[in-house]
């Protein structure tokens, strides 16, 4: 029985070098085509960021990799092509993305996963600031959390839609798994106060009640703001403060994560929406977000909802917020599984408006196909 001769490492590395040269040449060829596409878009007014097109490119890459053996993990292929597309944005026209900061927030992570690292990011300190900055035209797109699978809707986002919804569109959605960590510069036994965004504290309520029943829970504008606060408090010699946030925030702001995965549910998902000034094109697999108020009449809300049912439109989400105009009146938010130009939803909206004081289609956009 004969054994194969040992592989020559220098030859294998030379092969890698050859492949790398081919990859760079292909990337440059792709970049030139992207520049030509950007010129065409500028001439015709086409959007630089087209979420359905990005999803198609990514899915084709994943399918081709699988057909060729699938040696690289899907996450790796996805990350590579996400950055290729991010670089392509810059070649067509530089983009700025606003998100709830500071760095290390889950909104920051979702923005990185959705747009890659080649675009410009603008960190803002409230969700409402993302909306108002979009409204002023100071950023190209905004990304905000709207719903969590554990805690429900993000009230601050719904309230911002009530203020600014008519001035921008929901352009895309993204769903990301949320894993929380407990971060502190002290010891677990020293913790007296735990800071985080209200929604994050709610997603970890069971854990906090079991492990830190006597700790004071303090809400902050974002999870990463909580981590920054812990860092600043440590600078004064106080180590009794901890934060619920991401491991990334801990790395960026030098606050160790002592416990990871402290969310109550392992399938803890947050849905984010991308804000734009233009509407997204229909794709055949779309969702529409709609905001409305009803008149002060018995059964008014039932009548509105019945319009969608009669048209055969499935509503996947419904919520309400105080209107802020008069006591005991509410603004309702629904998600419909259709594009607003699809005949069933178009008919439902016409019928529903007859029962509403106001009705605004916040946007129709491609449904998220994967978890970030």
PARODREN-175992 format. One record per residue (C-alpha): x, y, z. Coordinates in steps of 0.001 Angstrom, whole numbers, plus 524288, in hexadecimal, padded with zeros to 5 digits. Layout:
N
XYZ...
This chain:
372
800008000080000805B780D047FBCE8030A819C8802A7801B5826B97FBBC80D8182FAF7FCB580C0183AD180688806398474D8013580FDD852287FE6980BF985DF3806A88130E867A07FDE780B97862BB7F2067FEA7863A37F934801C08719A7FD3E8055A874E57EF447F80A86FC67EB197F18D8787B7F54A7F93F8841A7F0027F490881267E2327E67D880247E6A77E7BA88CE67EE3B7ECB5893D57E20A7E0FF88EBF7DA817D7CF893187E5607DD528A0EC7E57B7DC7A8A1BF7D6AB7CE4D89D467D7187CB2A8A7007E1E37D0F88B1FE7D9C27C9008AD857CE117BCE08AD717D6867C0328BAEC7DBD87C0F78C0A77CE2D7B3958BB1A7CB147AE698C0EA7D7C47B3B28CE447D3B57AC728CD017C6C67A00B8C9217CE047A1A08D4EC7D6F17A2A38DDDD7CB27796368D7F07C59A78F128D99C7D2957931E8E7D87D37378E0E8EA1F7C5A6781248E33F7C82777F318E6807D68F77FB98D85E7DB0C7822D8D5277E96778FF88D1D57EDCB78B2C8C8487F819781238BE767F33277E748B4847FE03777EE8AA787F538783728AAE57EBD378D288A92C7F7017856F89D6F7FBCA7857E8975B7EE2879434899127EC9F796A78933C7F9F378DB48879F7F7D279405884817EAB67A171884D37F10779CFA87B9F7FBCC796B2872587F1FB7A2C58720F7E9567ABC986FA27F4CB7A33C864557F9157A30F85EA37EB517B1F285F0A7EAEF7B3588575B7F78B7AFB9860FD802317BD0B8606E808AA7BC1586E3280E1C7B159870978183B7A5978781F813307A889882D481D1F7B5E0884B9816DD7B056885B58091D7A60B88F2980E0A7B022897BC814E07B8F389827808E47AE0F89C117FFAE7A8528A5AF809697B54E8ACF48097B7B6998AC1A7FAB47A9388B2587F9707AC908BC60803E27B8848C0667FC127AFE48C11A7F0117A7188CB247F6AF7B2D58D40F7F85A7B6A68D29A7EA127A8F08D6717E5BD7A7238E1457EFD67AB678E2697FE0B7A05D8DF1A8077D79E158E35D815807964B8DADF81EE5790A58E00C82B9C78E488D7028372178BC28D730845C67993E8D80B84BCC7A2F68D8B9851627AB508CE4A84AF27A8BD8C08084F64799F88C1C185029791E78B72C849C778D908C15983FD379BF78C36F83CAB79DD38B4D283AC6791C28B3DF83231796508BF6C829F47A3A08B906827FA79D398AC2F8243C793B78B2D481AE379CD08BC988143F7AAC08B7B38169D7B62E8BFC281B5D7B9278C82080F6F7ADDC8D1AE811417AE118DD1281ABF7A7088DB38827AF7A1128E61482FCF79E7C8E2A483E01792EA8E9B18440778EC98E9A18522F780268E72E850E97774E8E0148476A76FCA8ECB38452C77CAB8F3118412C77E2E8E8EA8365C770EB8ED0A83112773338FBB183247780C48FA9382C2877AC78F313820C7770328FD4B81F8B77A699082481E8B781729009B813D378E208FF6B81B8578F138F0A38198778B768E7D480E167854A8DCDF815F3781948DA65824087809C8CD7C82B3B7781C8CBEA8375C772D98C09183F6F764318BED783E797609B8B1DD844B9766688A76084D84761A28995B84E357621C899AA85D1D75E3F8A783860C6755898AB8E8556E7559E8B8A084E7275FC88C32C85109757268CE5C855AE761188D8F7852BB761598D4E08446C752808D4AB84343751AE8E2298497375BF08E73783FEC754118E1E383486748438E953839A57505B8F5E183920758278F3C382CAF751DF8E8858254F74CA68F0AE81A2075A358F5DC816CF761328E8EE8141775EA78DAD581044761B18CDC28163B76AD58C87D80BC176F7B8BB61810FD76F498B2DA81D17779AB8AAB6823D8778638A08D82E85783BB89E0B837CB785A589498842FD7883B89C0484F917916589657859B5792F589E76865F079E8189EB086F1A7A0678A3E287CDA7ABF58AD3187CB87B2EC8B34D888537C0518B77788CF47BDD68B1F189A7C7BA228A48E89FA97ACB689E7C89EAB7AB4F89F5B8AD6D7AD7B8AE2F8ACEE7A27C8B1688A380798428BAA68A920793308C16589CCF790CF8BBDE88F3878F1A8C522883BF789778C2B58763977F068C67C86C7B7717C8C32C871A876F248B8F58672777BED8B1FD86A65778A68B19A878E076B718ABBB8755F771E68A15786CEB77A4589D5F8789E76FE689F348832E76FEA8910F887C377EB18905F8888F77F7E89D3589001774FC8990D899AA77C0F88C4C89C8578A1D8910789D25788DB89F2E8A1A877BB68A08E8A89A780638AC2B8B0B6787528B3AF8A5E6781C68C0BA8A17677E288C05F892FB780CE8CD2988BEB77C878CFFE87DF37856C8D67B873FC783BB8DB3F8660378A9C8CF3486081791D18C319864F579EEB8C8AB860BA79C188D54A8681F79A888CCAC8742E7A7D18C685871B77ADF88D3F58702C7A7D18D84087CFA7ADE18CCA1884077BB118D05387E3D7B9978DE61882BD7B52D8DA7F890647C1148D1CA891D27C94F8DDB188EF37C3F88E3BF89B6E7C76E8D7A28A3417B9AB8D1D08A3447B8E18C38789F237AB2F8C06F8A40F7A5208C341896AE7A2C38B96088BE579C7A8B9ED87E7A794738B0F1876047998A8B225868297A1398ABB085D637AE808A57685E5B7B29C8AE878533C7AF568BA6785BA27B7B78B4C18666B7C31B8B2EB85D1E7C1C88C0948574B7C0978C764864787C98E8BE8B86C977BF488B8F4875C57C06C8AA2C8779C7B4AD8A15B875587B437898C8881837A7F78915287D827A36488EEA86F897967288A4486A2F78E768900887561782348924C86D207768288A83871FF7739A88447864D677E0487E6B85BF8775D4882028500077633890758537E774D2897C98469B7739D8A6388437E76DF58AB6F836E97740D8B7EA831AD76EFE8C08C826BB776CE8C8CC81D35771A78D68C81AD67730F8DD4680DAB76D748E8E68067F769128E0C37FAC6760138D5057F9CF765278C7467F7497616D8C0077EAE3757EA8B48A7EBA175E968A7497EC077536589DA37ED25756B289A857FB507540F8A7228027274ED38AC9680F0D748308B9B58115E748128C19181DEE73C038C9EC81FEC738758D41882A3372A9B8D8E282C9A721768DF658364F712F08DC7F836DB707448E50483942700298E567846466F59D8DBC5842906F1B58CE63847D36F8908C36A84095701318CC858388170D788C46383A96706248B7D6837947013D8BDD482AF670F0F8C17B826CA7148D8B410829A6709168ADA7822C770CEF8B4CB8164B719CF8AD65815E67134B8A06D818C5708FA8A27D80E48713AE8A5468044B71B228990080827726BF8A08280DA972DFF89A19818F5731EE8A3358240873E2289E2882AD573F028A87B835807366B8B27E83C4F739A38BC08847367350B8C91784C7673AB48D529852D47341F8E0F985918731F08EAEC84E527377E8F60E8568672CAA8FEF6851A6721948FC4085B1371F838F2CB8663F71B218E4F28635071D678E5CE854C37274E8DCEE84E5B72F9E8DB428425572F818CD5783D3573A8B8C6B1835EF738C88BA9582D90741728B2918248A73AE18ACA181893741148A1AA810B9740028A84680372745058B40A7FBFC73BFF8BFC87FC6873B0D8BF6B7ED85736128B14C7EDB0727A38B1317EA4D722AE8AAD37F700729DC8B4467FFEC726D98BFC37F72D718618BC9C7F824719518BA8B806DC71FB18C7CF808B9715248CEA6800DB70A9A8C8458092E711D98CA90815FF713AF8D9298138D705098DAEF81459705B28D70A822C47122B8DE8582650715148EC5882A36722A18EA77824737296F8DF2481DA5737988DF218193873EE58D4598123774C288D54C818C5752568CCE580E42752138C0488068575EAD8B89D80669764A08AB0780442762638A16580F4A76EE389D76816357732C890228116C77D8A88CC681B747820188FC08292778E0B89866829F7
